[in-house]
């Protein structure tokens, strides 16, 4: 959630809050961190994510590409070929 909080603050500060709007005429004050997390981020267990993706597809129609962006757990530092 820290990633989205940071992104939300930066976009709002620079007048780019429309990137988080669910429709073009949505008032800026309706775009909050909570609405972003509730409406625009698919997350949860594997079963929950599958259900959310199916629901999303029902709303928007078929889509060909799904971009996954995320971070889970701790990522160890790679030391290369030392």
Wavefront OBJ file of the C-alpha trace (Angstrom):
o trace
v 0.000 0.000 0.000
v 2.979 2.332 0.547
v 3.689 2.220 -3.188
v 0.165 3.371 -4.045
v 0.171 5.998 -1.297
v 3.385 7.467 -2.689
v 2.130 7.327 -6.277
v -1.223 8.882 -5.298
v 0.470 11.801 -3.499
v 2.854 12.472 -6.401
v 0.153 12.310 -9.077
v -2.249 14.489 -7.096
v 0.473 17.069 -6.405
v 1.306 17.248 -10.119
v -2.290 17.493 -11.363
v -2.422 13.936 -12.759
v -5.077 12.466 -10.466
v -7.157 11.486 -13.537
v -4.935 8.419 -13.917
v -6.743 6.932 -10.900
v -10.274 7.916 -11.897
v -12.764 5.176 -12.706
v -14.591 7.475 -15.155
v -13.666 10.772 -16.828
v -16.232 12.943 -15.033
v -15.397 11.632 -11.557
v -14.741 14.552 -9.170
v -11.159 14.773 -7.891
v -12.305 14.634 -4.250
v -13.793 11.160 -4.846
v -10.339 9.809 -5.711
v -8.825 8.658 -2.430
v -6.220 6.092 -1.493
v -9.023 3.874 -0.202
v -10.977 4.002 -3.483
v -7.810 3.308 -5.453
v -7.082 0.205 -3.378
v -10.712 -0.984 -3.404
v -11.539 -0.403 -7.066
v -8.301 -0.452 -9.060
v -6.016 -3.011 -7.435
v -6.587 -6.733 -7.748
v -5.055 -8.526 -4.789
v -5.597 -11.377 -2.367
v -5.432 -15.153 -2.381
v -5.133 -17.040 -5.650
v -8.843 -17.889 -5.550
v -9.836 -14.301 -4.727
v -7.645 -12.899 -7.523
v -9.149 -15.367 -10.028
v -12.668 -14.310 -8.980
v -11.756 -10.620 -9.245
v -10.258 -11.113 -12.717
v -13.379 -12.920 -13.931
v -15.546 -10.133 -12.526
v -13.330 -7.526 -14.186
v -13.584 -9.347 -17.513
v -17.382 -9.406 -17.206
v -17.339 -5.619 -16.704
v -14.898 -4.622 -19.460
v -15.033 -7.535 -21.887
v -12.201 -9.777 -23.052
v -8.661 -8.481 -22.742
v -5.497 -9.968 -24.142
v -2.771 -8.882 -21.778
v -2.592 -8.697 -18.023
v 0.290 -6.786 -16.465
v 1.442 -8.067 -13.110
v 3.288 -5.646 -10.894
v 3.997 -6.442 -7.328
v 6.377 -7.247 -4.569
v 6.064 -10.059 -2.108
v 8.349 -10.838 0.744
v 11.968 -9.868 0.956
v 14.100 -9.854 -2.159
v 17.675 -10.972 -1.503
v 20.514 -8.934 -2.940
v 22.262 -10.542 -5.887
v 26.050 -10.390 -5.640
v 26.793 -11.224 -9.251
v 29.671 -13.490 -10.197
v 31.946 -12.871 -7.219
l 1 2 3 4 5 6 7 8 9 10 11 12 13 14 15 16 17 18 19 20 21 22 23 24 25 26 27 28 29 30 31 32 33 34 35 36 37 38 39 40 41 42 43 44 45 46 47 48 49 50 51 52 53 54 55 56 57 58 59 60 61 62 63 64 65 66 67 68 69 70 71 72 73 74 75 76 77 78 79 80 81 82
